[in-house]
């Protein structure tokens, strides 16, 4: 594997691991939501750029998202009935 392939693999591997760990924590209630929310919000505030802030806020939305609900953008969904 070339160096640049290795870097891309490592980046993708770590992001996938973060998503997996987040799901395990939430599915098994391993972390109190309030603590997780506080830490994720703090990381978002400390982000060095928009990409990083977006990543932390996406994790934050995952914690706040009710179970079994698809979060549709209000601009593209139909009327609520």
mmCIF file of the N, C-alpha and C atoms, coordinates in Angstrom:
data_MODEL
# 
_entry.id   MODEL 
# 
loop_
_atom_site.group_PDB 
_atom_site.id 
_atom_site.type_symbol 
_atom_site.label_atom_id 
_atom_site.label_alt_id 
_atom_site.label_comp_id 
_atom_site.label_asym_id 
_atom_site.label_entity_id 
_atom_site.label_seq_id 
_atom_site.pdbx_PDB_ins_code 
_atom_site.Cartn_x 
_atom_site.Cartn_y 
_atom_site.Cartn_z 
_atom_site.occupancy 
_atom_site.B_iso_or_equiv 
_atom_site.pdbx_formal_charge 
_atom_site.auth_seq_id 
_atom_site.auth_comp_id 
_atom_site.auth_asym_id 
_atom_site.auth_atom_id 
_atom_site.pdbx_PDB_model_num 
ATOM 1   N N  . UNK A 1 1  ? 0.856   -1.173 0.000  1.00 0.00 ? 1  UNK A N  1 
ATOM 2   C CA . UNK A 1 1  ? 0.000   0.000  0.000  1.00 0.00 ? 1  UNK A CA 1 
ATOM 3   C C  . UNK A 1 1  ? 0.902   1.236  0.000  1.00 0.00 ? 1  UNK A C  1 
ATOM 4   N N  . UNK A 1 2  ? 0.579   2.168  -0.886 1.00 0.00 ? 2  UNK A N  1 
ATOM 5   C CA . UNK A 1 2  ? 1.346   3.410  -0.942 1.00 0.00 ? 2  UNK A CA 1 
ATOM 6   C C  . UNK A 1 2  ? 1.003   4.295  0.250  1.00 0.00 ? 2  UNK A C  1 
ATOM 7   N N  . UNK A 1 3  ? 1.871   5.260  0.508  1.00 0.00 ? 3  UNK A N  1 
ATOM 8   C CA . UNK A 1 3  ? 1.684   6.138  1.667  1.00 0.00 ? 3  UNK A CA 1 
ATOM 9   C C  . UNK A 1 3  ? 0.348   6.868  1.623  1.00 0.00 ? 3  UNK A C  1 
ATOM 10  N N  . UNK A 1 4  ? -0.007  7.429  0.450  1.00 0.00 ? 4  UNK A N  1 
ATOM 11  C CA . UNK A 1 4  ? -1.266  8.169  0.377  1.00 0.00 ? 4  UNK A CA 1 
ATOM 12  C C  . UNK A 1 4  ? -2.474  7.247  0.544  1.00 0.00 ? 4  UNK A C  1 
ATOM 13  N N  . UNK A 1 5  ? -2.388  6.016  0.069  1.00 0.00 ? 5  UNK A N  1 
ATOM 14  C CA . UNK A 1 5  ? -3.462  5.048  0.294  1.00 0.00 ? 5  UNK A CA 1 
ATOM 15  C C  . UNK A 1 5  ? -3.571  4.710  1.769  1.00 0.00 ? 5  UNK A C  1 
ATOM 16  N N  . UNK A 1 6  ? -2.443  4.604  2.424  1.00 0.00 ? 6  UNK A N  1 
ATOM 17  C CA . UNK A 1 6  ? -2.407  4.310  3.847  1.00 0.00 ? 6  UNK A CA 1 
ATOM 18  C C  . UNK A 1 6  ? -3.061  5.424  4.662  1.00 0.00 ? 6  UNK A C  1 
ATOM 19  N N  . UNK A 1 7  ? -2.802  6.657  4.290  1.00 0.00 ? 7  UNK A N  1 
ATOM 20  C CA . UNK A 1 7  ? -3.376  7.798  5.005  1.00 0.00 ? 7  UNK A CA 1 
ATOM 21  C C  . UNK A 1 7  ? -4.892  7.815  4.834  1.00 0.00 ? 7  UNK A C  1 
ATOM 22  N N  . UNK A 1 8  ? -5.357  7.604  3.602  1.00 0.00 ? 8  UNK A N  1 
ATOM 23  C CA . UNK A 1 8  ? -6.802  7.583  3.350  1.00 0.00 ? 8  UNK A CA 1 
ATOM 24  C C  . UNK A 1 8  ? -7.450  6.420  4.098  1.00 0.00 ? 8  UNK A C  1 
ATOM 25  N N  . UNK A 1 9  ? -6.820  5.248  4.064  1.00 0.00 ? 9  UNK A N  1 
ATOM 26  C CA . UNK A 1 9  ? -7.357  4.090  4.782  1.00 0.00 ? 9  UNK A CA 1 
ATOM 27  C C  . UNK A 1 9  ? -7.466  4.394  6.272  1.00 0.00 ? 9  UNK A C  1 
ATOM 28  N N  . UNK A 1 10 ? -6.415  4.988  6.839  1.00 0.00 ? 10 UNK A N  1 
ATOM 29  C CA . UNK A 1 10 ? -6.399  5.284  8.267  1.00 0.00 ? 10 UNK A CA 1 
ATOM 30  C C  . UNK A 1 10 ? -7.508  6.280  8.620  1.00 0.00 ? 10 UNK A C  1 
ATOM 31  N N  . UNK A 1 11 ? -7.699  7.306  7.803  1.00 0.00 ? 11 UNK A N  1 
ATOM 32  C CA . UNK A 1 11 ? -8.746  8.290  8.050  1.00 0.00 ? 11 UNK A CA 1 
ATOM 33  C C  . UNK A 1 11 ? -10.119 7.609  8.034  1.00 0.00 ? 11 UNK A C  1 
ATOM 34  N N  . UNK A 1 12 ? -10.399 6.829  7.006  1.00 0.00 ? 12 UNK A N  1 
ATOM 35  C CA . UNK A 1 12 ? -11.694 6.148  6.897  1.00 0.00 ? 12 UNK A CA 1 
ATOM 36  C C  . UNK A 1 12 ? -11.897 5.149  8.027  1.00 0.00 ? 12 UNK A C  1 
ATOM 37  N N  . UNK A 1 13 ? -10.851 4.423  8.378  1.00 0.00 ? 13 UNK A N  1 
ATOM 38  C CA . UNK A 1 13 ? -10.921 3.435  9.453  1.00 0.00 ? 13 UNK A CA 1 
ATOM 39  C C  . UNK A 1 13 ? -11.270 4.095  10.786 1.00 0.00 ? 13 UNK A C  1 
ATOM 40  N N  . UNK A 1 14 ? -10.643 5.224  11.084 1.00 0.00 ? 14 UNK A N  1 
ATOM 41  C CA . UNK A 1 14 ? -10.911 5.913  12.345 1.00 0.00 ? 14 UNK A CA 1 
ATOM 42  C C  . UNK A 1 14 ? -12.310 6.527  12.390 1.00 0.00 ? 14 UNK A C  1 
ATOM 43  N N  . UNK A 1 15 ? -12.776 7.071  11.274 1.00 0.00 ? 15 UNK A N  1 
ATOM 44  C CA . UNK A 1 15 ? -14.138 7.608  11.243 1.00 0.00 ? 15 UNK A CA 1 
ATOM 45  C C  . UNK A 1 15 ? -15.163 6.495  11.416 1.00 0.00 ? 15 UNK A C  1 
ATOM 46  N N  . UNK A 1 16 ? -14.940 5.354  10.747 1.00 0.00 ? 16 UNK A N  1 
ATOM 47  C CA . UNK A 1 16 ? -15.851 4.216  10.886 1.00 0.00 ? 16 UNK A CA 1 
ATOM 48  C C  . UNK A 1 16 ? -15.829 3.704  12.323 1.00 0.00 ? 16 UNK A C  1 
ATOM 49  N N  . UNK A 1 17 ? -14.659 3.654  12.929 1.00 0.00 ? 17 UNK A N  1 
ATOM 50  C CA . UNK A 1 17 ? -14.549 3.206  14.318 1.00 0.00 ? 17 UNK A CA 1 
ATOM 51  C C  . UNK A 1 17 ? -15.296 4.146  15.256 1.00 0.00 ? 17 UNK A C  1 
ATOM 52  N N  . UNK A 1 18 ? -15.217 5.449  15.013 1.00 0.00 ? 18 UNK A N  1 
ATOM 53  C CA . UNK A 1 18 ? -15.936 6.425  15.846 1.00 0.00 ? 18 UNK A CA 1 
ATOM 54  C C  . UNK A 1 18 ? -17.441 6.210  15.730 1.00 0.00 ? 18 UNK A C  1 
ATOM 55  N N  . UNK A 1 19 ? -17.924 5.980  14.514 1.00 0.00 ? 19 UNK A N  1 
ATOM 56  C CA . UNK A 1 19 ? -19.360 5.725  14.313 1.00 0.00 ? 19 UNK A CA 1 
ATOM 57  C C  . UNK A 1 19 ? -19.790 4.438  15.011 1.00 0.00 ? 19 UNK A C  1 
ATOM 58  N N  . UNK A 1 20 ? -19.001 3.398  14.893 1.00 0.00 ? 20 UNK A N  1 
ATOM 59  C CA . UNK A 1 20 ? -19.315 2.117  15.533 1.00 0.00 ? 20 UNK A CA 1 
ATOM 60  C C  . UNK A 1 20 ? -19.348 2.266  17.045 1.00 0.00 ? 20 UNK A C  1 
ATOM 61  N N  . UNK A 1 21 ? -18.353 2.934  17.597 1.00 0.00 ? 21 UNK A N  1 
ATOM 62  C CA . UNK A 1 21 ? -18.293 3.130  19.049 1.00 0.00 ? 21 UNK A CA 1 
ATOM 63  C C  . UNK A 1 21 ? -19.477 3.959  19.543 1.00 0.00 ? 21 UNK A C  1 
ATOM 64  N N  . UNK A 1 22 ? -19.844 4.986  18.786 1.00 0.00 ? 22 UNK A N  1 
ATOM 65  C CA . UNK A 1 22 ? -20.993 5.806  19.158 1.00 0.00 ? 22 UNK A CA 1 
ATOM 66  C C  . UNK A 1 22 ? -22.261 4.950  19.194 1.00 0.00 ? 22 UNK A C  1 
ATOM 67  N N  . UNK A 1 23 ? -22.467 4.121  18.165 1.00 0.00 ? 23 UNK A N  1 
ATOM 68  C CA . UNK A 1 23 ? -23.643 3.252  18.131 1.00 0.00 ? 23 UNK A CA 1 
ATOM 69  C C  . UNK A 1 23 ? -23.647 2.249  19.280 1.00 0.00 ? 23 UNK A C  1 
ATOM 70  N N  . UNK A 1 24 ? -22.509 1.664  19.585 1.00 0.00 ? 24 UNK A N  1 
ATOM 71  C CA . UNK A 1 24 ? -22.421 0.716  20.695 1.00 0.00 ? 24 UNK A CA 1 
ATOM 72  C C  . UNK A 1 24 ? -22.768 1.409  22.010 1.00 0.00 ? 24 UNK A C  1 
ATOM 73  N N  . UNK A 1 25 ? -22.226 2.591  22.215 1.00 0.00 ? 25 UNK A N  1 
ATOM 74  C CA . UNK A 1 25 ? -22.522 3.351  23.444 1.00 0.00 ? 25 UNK A CA 1 
ATOM 75  C C  . UNK A 1 25 ? -24.003 3.675  23.560 1.00 0.00 ? 25 UNK A C  1 
ATOM 76  N N  . UNK A 1 26 ? -24.612 4.124  22.466 1.00 0.00 ? 26 UNK A N  1 
ATOM 77  C CA . UNK A 1 26 ? -26.019 4.499  22.507 1.00 0.00 ? 26 UNK A CA 1 
ATOM 78  C C  . UNK A 1 26 ? -26.926 3.269  22.618 1.00 0.00 ? 26 UNK A C  1 
ATOM 79  N N  . UNK A 1 27 ? -26.629 2.231  21.840 1.00 0.00 ? 27 UNK A N  1 
ATOM 80  C CA . UNK A 1 27 ? -27.473 1.030  21.852 1.00 0.00 ? 27 UNK A CA 1 
ATOM 81  C C  . UNK A 1 27 ? -27.455 0.313  23.198 1.00 0.00 ? 27 UNK A C  1 
ATOM 82  N N  . UNK A 1 28 ? -26.330 0.394  23.889 1.00 0.00 ? 28 UNK A N  1 
ATOM 83  C CA . UNK A 1 28 ? -26.176 -0.329 25.158 1.00 0.00 ? 28 UNK A CA 1 
ATOM 84  C C  . UNK A 1 28 ? -26.198 0.589  26.377 1.00 0.00 ? 28 UNK A C  1 
ATOM 85  N N  . UNK A 1 29 ? -26.531 1.846  26.145 1.00 0.00 ? 29 UNK A N  1 
ATOM 86  C CA . UNK A 1 29 ? -26.612 2.840  27.218 1.00 0.00 ? 29 UNK A CA 1 
ATOM 87  C C  . UNK A 1 29 ? -25.365 2.824  28.107 1.00 0.00 ? 29 UNK A C  1 
ATOM 88  N N  . UNK A 1 30 ? -24.203 2.840  27.466 1.00 0.00 ? 30 UNK A N  1 
ATOM 89  C CA . UNK A 1 30 ? -22.930 2.800  28.184 1.00 0.00 ? 30 UNK A CA 1 
ATOM 90  C C  . UNK A 1 30 ? -22.500 4.170  28.692 1.00 0.00 ? 30 UNK A C  1 
ATOM 91  N N  . UNK A 1 31 ? -23.094 5.211  28.129 1.00 0.00 ? 31 UNK A N  1 
ATOM 92  C CA . UNK A 1 31 ? -22.736 6.581  28.489 1.00 0.00 ? 31 UNK A CA 1 
ATOM 93  C C  . UNK A 1 31 ? -24.032 7.354  28.722 1.00 0.00 ? 31 UNK A C  1 
ATOM 94  N N  . UNK A 1 32 ? -24.039 8.179  29.746 1.00 0.00 ? 32 UNK A N  1 
ATOM 95  C CA . UNK A 1 32 ? -25.194 9.030  30.011 1.00 0.00 ? 32 UNK A CA 1 
ATOM 96  C C  . UNK A 1 32 ? -25.281 10.061 28.884 1.00 0.00 ? 32 UNK A C  1 
ATOM 97  N N  . UNK A 1 33 ? -26.460 10.197 28.278 1.00 0.00 ? 33 UNK A N  1 
ATOM 98  C CA . UNK A 1 33 ? -26.627 11.102 27.138 1.00 0.00 ? 33 UNK A CA 1 
ATOM 99  C C  . UNK A 1 33 ? -26.166 12.517 27.454 1.00 0.00 ? 33 UNK A C  1 
ATOM 100 N N  . UNK A 1 34 ? -26.477 13.018 28.649 1.00 0.00 ? 34 UNK A N  1 
ATOM 101 C CA . UNK A 1 34 ? -26.111 14.390 29.008 1.00 0.00 ? 34 UNK A CA 1 
ATOM 102 C C  . UNK A 1 34 ? -24.597 14.582 28.934 1.00 0.00 ? 34 UNK A C  1 
ATOM 103 N N  . UNK A 1 35 ? -23.844 13.628 29.452 1.00 0.00 ? 35 UNK A N  1 
ATOM 104 C CA . UNK A 1 35 ? -22.383 13.716 29.417 1.00 0.00 ? 35 UNK A CA 1 
ATOM 105 C C  . UNK A 1 35 ? -21.882 13.700 27.978 1.00 0.00 ? 35 UNK A C  1 
ATOM 106 N N  . UNK A 1 36 ? -22.430 12.805 27.174 1.00 0.00 ? 36 UNK A N  1 
ATOM 107 C CA . UNK A 1 36 ? -22.038 12.703 25.776 1.00 0.00 ? 36 UNK A CA 1 
ATOM 108 C C  . UNK A 1 36 ? -22.366 13.989 25.028 1.00 0.00 ? 36 UNK A C  1 
ATOM 109 N N  . UNK A 1 37 ? -23.552 14.537 25.253 1.00 0.00 ? 37 UNK A N  1 
ATOM 110 C CA . UNK A 1 37 ? -23.954 15.787 24.609 1.00 0.00 ? 37 UNK A CA 1 
ATOM 111 C C  . UNK A 1 37 ? -23.012 16.928 24.979 1.00 0.00 ? 37 UNK A C  1 
ATOM 112 N N  . UNK A 1 38 ? -22.660 17.023 26.260 1.00 0.00 ? 38 UNK A N  1 
ATOM 113 C CA . UNK A 1 38 ? -21.757 18.085 26.713 1.00 0.00 ? 38 UNK A CA 1 
ATOM 114 C C  . UNK A 1 38 ? -20.400 17.997 26.015 1.00 0.00 ? 38 UNK A C  1 
ATOM 115 N N  . UNK A 1 39 ? -19.857 16.784 25.948 1.00 0.00 ? 39 UNK A N  1 
ATOM 116 C CA . UNK A 1 39 ? -18.541 16.615 25.329 1.00 0.00 ? 39 UNK A CA 1 
ATOM 117 C C  . UNK A 1 39 ? -18.574 16.884 23.831 1.00 0.00 ? 39 UNK A C  1 
ATOM 118 N N  . UNK A 1 40 ? -19.611 16.401 23.150 1.00 0.00 ? 40 UNK A N  1 
ATOM 119 C CA . UNK A 1 40 ? -19.708 16.621 21.714 1.00 0.00 ? 40 UNK A CA 1 
ATOM 120 C C  . UNK A 1 40 ? -19.889 18.104 21.388 1.00 0.00 ? 40 UNK A C  1 
ATOM 121 N N  . UNK A 1 41 ? -20.693 18.795 22.173 1.00 0.00 ? 41 UNK A N  1 
ATOM 122 C CA . UNK A 1 41 ? -20.888 20.222 21.961 1.00 0.00 ? 41 UNK A CA 1 
ATOM 123 C C  . UNK A 1 41 ? -19.591 20.989 22.200 1.00 0.00 ? 41 UNK A C  1 
ATOM 124 N N  . UNK A 1 42 ? -18.858 20.602 23.224 1.00 0.00 ? 42 UNK A N  1 
ATOM 125 C CA . UNK A 1 42 ? -17.568 21.247 23.508 1.00 0.00 ? 42 UNK A CA 1 
ATOM 126 C C  . UNK A 1 42 ? -16.588 21.024 22.354 1.00 0.00 ? 42 UNK A C  1 
ATOM 127 N N  . UNK A 1 43 ? -16.536 19.798 21.814 1.00 0.00 ? 43 UNK A N  1 
ATOM 128 C CA . UNK A 1 43 ? -15.649 19.525 20.675 1.00 0.00 ? 43 UNK A CA 1 
ATOM 129 C C  . UNK A 1 43 ? -16.054 20.363 19.470 1.00 0.00 ? 43 UNK A C  1 
ATOM 130 N N  . UNK A 1 44 ? -17.368 20.517 19.250 1.00 0.00 ? 44 UNK A N  1 
ATOM 131 C CA . UNK A 1 44 ? -17.841 21.322 18.115 1.00 0.00 ? 44 UNK A CA 1 
ATOM 132 C C  . UNK A 1 44 ? -17.409 22.775 18.279 1.00 0.00 ? 44 UNK A C  1 
ATOM 133 N N  . UNK A 1 45 ? -17.500 23.300 19.500 1.00 0.00 ? 45 UNK A N  1 
ATOM 134 C CA . UNK A 1 45 ? -17.104 24.679 19.759 1.00 0.00 ? 45 UNK A CA 1 
ATOM 135 C C  . UNK A 1 45 ? -15.598 24.878 19.566 1.00 0.00 ? 45 UNK A C  1 
ATOM 136 N N  . UNK A 1 46 ? -14.819 23.841 19.866 1.00 0.00 ? 46 UNK A N  1 
ATOM 137 C CA . UNK A 1 46 ? -13.363 23.923 19.755 1.00 0.00 ? 46 UNK A CA 1 
ATOM 138 C C  . UNK A 1 46 ? -12.849 23.572 18.362 1.00 0.00 ? 46 UNK A C  1 
ATOM 139 N N  . UNK A 1 47 ? -13.745 23.222 17.454 1.00 0.00 ? 47 UNK A N  1 
ATOM 140 C CA . UNK A 1 47 ? -13.339 22.786 16.117 1.00 0.00 ? 47 UNK A CA 1 
ATOM 141 C C  . UNK A 1 47 ? -12.485 23.838 15.427 1.00 0.00 ? 47 UNK A C  1 
ATOM 142 N N  . UNK A 1 48 ? -11.501 23.370 14.707 1.00 0.00 ? 48 UNK A N  1 
ATOM 143 C CA . UNK A 1 48 ? -10.585 24.274 14.026 1.00 0.00 ? 48 UNK A CA 1 
ATOM 144 C C  . UNK A 1 48 ? -11.092 24.691 12.652 1.00 0.00 ? 48 UNK A C  1 
ATOM 145 N N  . UNK A 1 49 ? -12.081 23.977 12.113 1.00 0.00 ? 49 UNK A N  1 
ATOM 146 C CA . UNK A 1 49 ? -12.633 24.347 10.809 1.00 0.00 ? 49 UNK A CA 1 
ATOM 147 C C  . UNK A 1 49 ? -14.064 23.831 10.687 1.00 0.00 ? 49 UNK A C  1 
ATOM 148 N N  . UNK A 1 50 ? -14.727 24.200 9.594  1.00 0.00 ? 50 UNK A N  1 
ATOM 149 C CA . UNK A 1 50 ? -16.126 23.835 9.390  1.00 0.00 ? 50 UNK A CA 1 
ATOM 150 C C  . UNK A 1 50 ? -16.329 22.328 9.270  1.00 0.00 ? 50 UNK A C  1 
ATOM 151 N N  . UNK A 1 51 ? -15.376 21.645 8.651  1.00 0.00 ? 51 UNK A N  1 
ATOM 152 C CA . UNK A 1 51 ? -15.488 20.195 8.491  1.00 0.00 ? 51 UNK A CA 1 
ATOM 153 C C  . UNK A 1 51 ? -15.555 19.505 9.845  1.00 0.00 ? 51 UNK A C  1 
ATOM 154 N N  . UNK A 1 52 ? -14.644 19.877 10.716 1.00 0.00 ? 52 UNK A N  1 
ATOM 155 C CA . UNK A 1 52 ? -14.596 19.253 12.038 1.00 0.00 ? 52 UNK A CA 1 
ATOM 156 C C  . UNK A 1 52 ? -15.853 19.594 12.838 1.00 0.00 ? 52 UNK A C  1 
ATOM 157 N N  . UNK A 1 53 ? -16.267 20.852 12.795 1.00 0.00 ? 53 UNK A N  1 
ATOM 158 C CA . UNK A 1 53 ? -17.477 21.251 13.509 1.00 0.00 ? 53 UNK A CA 1 
ATOM 159 C C  . UNK A 1 53 ? -18.686 20.454 13.010 1.00 0.00 ? 53 UNK A C  1 
ATOM 160 N N  . UNK A 1 54 ? -18.792 20.299 11.701 1.00 0.00 ? 54 UNK A N  1 
ATOM 161 C CA . UNK A 1 54 ? -19.898 19.543 11.118 1.00 0.00 ? 54 UNK A CA 1 
ATOM 162 C C  . UNK A 1 54 ? -19.896 18.089 11.612 1.00 0.00 ? 54 UNK A C  1 
ATOM 163 N N  . UNK A 1 55 ? -18.713 17.481 11.692 1.00 0.00 ? 55 UNK A N  1 
ATOM 164 C CA . UNK A 1 55 ? -18.603 16.102 12.156 1.00 0.00 ? 55 UNK A CA 1 
ATOM 165 C C  . UNK A 1 55 ? -19.129 15.979 13.590 1.00 0.00 ? 55 UNK A C  1 
ATOM 166 N N  . UNK A 1 56 ? -18.699 16.868 14.484 1.00 0.00 ? 56 UNK A N  1 
ATOM 167 C CA . UNK A 1 56 ? -19.139 16.806 15.882 1.00 0.00 ? 56 UNK A CA 1 
ATOM 168 C C  . UNK A 1 56 ? -20.633 17.057 15.991 1.00 0.00 ? 56 UNK A C  1 
ATOM 169 N N  . UNK A 1 57 ? -21.147 18.009 15.220 1.00 0.00 ? 57 UNK A N  1 
ATOM 170 C CA . UNK A 1 57 ? -22.578 18.305 15.272 1.00 0.00 ? 57 UNK A CA 1 
ATOM 171 C C  . UNK A 1 57 ? -23.404 17.145 14.711 1.00 0.00 ? 57 UNK A C  1 
ATOM 172 N N  . UNK A 1 58 ? -22.859 16.419 13.760 1.00 0.00 ? 58 UNK A N  1 
ATOM 173 C CA . UNK A 1 58 ? -23.542 15.234 13.235 1.00 0.00 ? 58 UNK A CA 1 
ATOM 174 C C  . UNK A 1 58 ? -23.630 14.159 14.312 1.00 0.00 ? 58 UNK A C  1 
ATOM 175 N N  . UNK A 1 59 ? -22.572 13.943 15.048 1.00 0.00 ? 59 UNK A N  1 
ATOM 176 C CA . UNK A 1 59 ? -22.612 13.006 16.174 1.00 0.00 ? 59 UNK A CA 1 
ATOM 177 C C  . UNK A 1 59 ? -23.622 13.481 17.216 1.00 0.00 ? 59 UNK A C  1 
ATOM 178 N N  . UNK A 1 60 ? -23.648 14.772 17.465 1.00 0.00 ? 60 UNK A N  1 
ATOM 179 C CA . UNK A 1 60 ? -24.583 15.356 18.425 1.00 0.00 ? 60 UNK A CA 1 
ATOM 180 C C  . UNK A 1 60 ? -26.034 15.087 18.010 1.00 0.00 ? 60 UNK A C  1 
ATOM 181 N N  . UNK A 1 61 ? -26.332 15.265 16.725 1.00 0.00 ? 61 UNK A N  1 
ATOM 182 C CA . UNK A 1 61 ? -27.692 14.979 16.232 1.00 0.00 ? 61 UNK A CA 1 
ATOM 183 C C  . UNK A 1 61 ? -28.055 13.518 16.425 1.00 0.00 ? 61 UNK A C  1 
ATOM 184 N N  . UNK A 1 62 ? -27.091 12.627 16.277 1.00 0.00 ? 62 UNK A N  1 
ATOM 185 C CA . UNK A 1 62 ? -27.337 11.194 16.459 1.00 0.00 ? 62 UNK A CA 1 
ATOM 186 C C  . UNK A 1 62 ? -27.805 10.915 17.884 1.00 0.00 ? 62 UNK A C  1 
ATOM 187 N N  . UNK A 1 63 ? -27.221 11.586 18.860 1.00 0.00 ? 63 UNK A N  1 
ATOM 188 C CA . UNK A 1 63 ? -27.604 11.385 20.259 1.00 0.00 ? 63 UNK A CA 1 
ATOM 189 C C  . UNK A 1 63 ? -29.016 11.915 20.505 1.00 0.00 ? 63 UNK A C  1 
ATOM 190 N N  . UNK A 1 64 ? -29.329 13.051 19.909 1.00 0.00 ? 64 UNK A N  1 
ATOM 191 C CA . UNK A 1 64 ? -30.634 13.678 20.123 1.00 0.00 ? 64 UNK A CA 1 
ATOM 192 C C  . UNK A 1 64 ? -31.754 13.027 19.322 1.00 0.00 ? 64 UNK A C  1 
ATOM 193 N N  . UNK A 1 65 ? -31.405 12.269 18.281 1.00 0.00 ? 65 UNK A N  1 
ATOM 194 C CA . UNK A 1 65 ? -32.395 11.672 17.385 1.00 0.00 ? 65 UNK A CA 1 
ATOM 195 C C  . UNK A 1 65 ? -33.206 10.595 18.095 1.00 0.00 ? 65 UNK A C  1 
ATOM 196 N N  . UNK A 1 66 ? -34.525 10.688 18.030 1.00 0.00 ? 66 UNK A N  1 
ATOM 197 C CA . UNK A 1 66 ? -35.347 9.619  18.614 1.00 0.00 ? 66 UNK A CA 1 
ATOM 198 C C  . UNK A 1 66 ? -35.105 8.300  17.871 1.00 0.00 ? 66 UNK A C  1 
ATOM 199 N N  . UNK A 1 67 ? -35.308 7.203  18.549 1.00 0.00 ? 67 UNK A N  1 
ATOM 200 C CA . UNK A 1 67 ? -35.101 5.892  17.927 1.00 0.00 ? 67 UNK A CA 1 
ATOM 201 C C  . UNK A 1 67 ? -36.094 5.660  16.801 1.00 0.00 ? 67 UNK A C  1 
ATOM 202 N N  . UNK A 1 68 ? -35.648 4.960  15.771 1.00 0.00 ? 68 UNK A N  1 
ATOM 203 C CA . UNK A 1 68 ? -36.483 4.542  14.648 1.00 0.00 ? 68 UNK A CA 1 
ATOM 204 C C  . UNK A 1 68 ? -37.160 5.699  13.925 1.00 0.00 ? 68 UNK A C  1 
ATOM 205 N N  . UNK A 1 69 ? -36.502 6.844  13.881 1.00 0.00 ? 69 UNK A N  1 
ATOM 206 C CA . UNK A 1 69 ? -37.052 7.995  13.175 1.00 0.00 ? 69 UNK A CA 1 
ATOM 207 C C  . UNK A 1 69 ? -36.057 8.422  12.105 1.00 0.00 ? 69 UNK A C  1 
ATOM 208 N N  . UNK A 1 70 ? -36.555 8.566  10.903 1.00 0.00 ? 70 UNK A N  1 
ATOM 209 C CA . UNK A 1 70 ? -35.722 9.085  9.823  1.00 0.00 ? 70 UNK A CA 1 
ATOM 210 C C  . UNK A 1 70 ? -35.821 10.597 9.861  1.00 0.00 ? 70 UNK A C  1 
ATOM 211 N N  . UNK A 1 71 ? -34.685 11.253 9.952  1.00 0.00 ? 71 UNK A N  1 
ATOM 212 C CA . UNK A 1 71 ? -34.666 12.705 10.076 1.00 0.00 ? 71 UNK A CA 1 
ATOM 213 C C  . UNK A 1 71 ? -34.657 13.344 8.677  1.00 0.00 ? 71 UNK A C  1 
ATOM 214 N N  . UNK A 1 72 ? -35.847 13.621 8.125  1.00 0.00 ? 72 UNK A N  1 
ATOM 215 C CA . UNK A 1 72 ? -35.958 14.249 6.821  1.00 0.00 ? 72 UNK A CA 1 
ATOM 216 C C  . UNK A 1 72 ? -35.813 15.755 6.951  1.00 0.00 ? 72 UNK A C  1 
ATOM 217 N N  . UNK A 1 73 ? -35.193 16.351 5.971  1.00 0.00 ? 73 UNK A N  1 
ATOM 218 C CA . UNK A 1 73 ? -35.087 17.794 5.898  1.00 0.00 ? 73 UNK A CA 1 
ATOM 219 C C  . UNK A 1 73 ? -36.494 18.350 5.707  1.00 0.00 ? 73 UNK A C  1 
ATOM 220 N N  . UNK A 1 74 ? -36.956 19.293 6.533  1.00 0.00 ? 74 UNK A N  1 
ATOM 221 C CA . UNK A 1 74 ? -38.322 19.833 6.425  1.00 0.00 ? 74 UNK A CA 1 
ATOM 222 C C  . UNK A 1 74 ? -38.619 20.441 5.056  1.00 0.00 ? 74 UNK A C  1 
ATOM 223 N N  . UNK A 1 75 ? -37.576 20.901 4.344  1.00 0.00 ? 75 UNK A N  1 
ATOM 224 C CA . UNK A 1 75 ? -37.793 21.519 3.041  1.00 0.00 ? 75 UNK A CA 1 
ATOM 225 C C  . UNK A 1 75 ? -38.170 20.511 1.963  1.00 0.00 ? 75 UNK A C  1 
ATOM 226 N N  . UNK A 1 76 ? -37.840 19.227 2.149  1.00 0.00 ? 76 UNK A N  1 
ATOM 227 C CA . UNK A 1 76 ? -38.112 18.234 1.100  1.00 0.00 ? 76 UNK A CA 1 
ATOM 228 C C  . UNK A 1 76 ? -39.205 17.244 1.470  1.00 0.00 ? 76 UNK A C  1 
ATOM 229 N N  . UNK A 1 77 ? -39.663 17.241 2.713  1.00 0.00 ? 77 UNK A N  1 
ATOM 230 C CA . UNK A 1 77 ? -40.677 16.285 3.098  1.00 0.00 ? 77 UNK A CA 1 
ATOM 231 C C  . UNK A 1 77 ? -42.076 16.840 2.812  1.00 0.00 ? 77 UNK A C  1 
ATOM 232 N N  . UNK A 1 78 ? -43.021 15.968 2.755  1.00 0.00 ? 78 UNK A N  1 
ATOM 233 C CA . UNK A 1 78 ? -44.406 16.363 2.517  1.00 0.00 ? 78 UNK A CA 1 
ATOM 234 C C  . UNK A 1 78 ? -45.027 16.930 3.786  1.00 0.00 ? 78 UNK A C  1 
ATOM 235 N N  . UNK A 1 79 ? -46.288 17.340 3.691  1.00 0.00 ? 79 UNK A N  1 
ATOM 236 C CA . UNK A 1 79 ? -46.962 17.908 4.862  1.00 0.00 ? 79 UNK A CA 1 
ATOM 237 C C  . UNK A 1 79 ? -47.170 16.866 5.960  1.00 0.00 ? 79 UNK A C  1 
ATOM 238 N N  . UNK A 1 80 ? -47.074 17.307 7.202  1.00 0.00 ? 80 UNK A N  1 
ATOM 239 C CA . UNK A 1 80 ? -47.345 16.422 8.332  1.00 0.00 ? 80 UNK A CA 1 
ATOM 240 C C  . UNK A 1 80 ? -48.854 16.218 8.436  1.00 0.00 ? 80 UNK A C  1 
ATOM 241 N N  . UNK A 1 81 ? -49.276 14.977 8.694  1.00 0.00 ? 81 UNK A N  1 
ATOM 242 C CA . UNK A 1 81 ? -50.711 14.700 8.817  1.00 0.00 ? 81 UNK A CA 1 
ATOM 243 C C  . UNK A 1 81 ? -50.996 14.074 10.141 1.00 0.00 ? 81 UNK A C  1 
# 
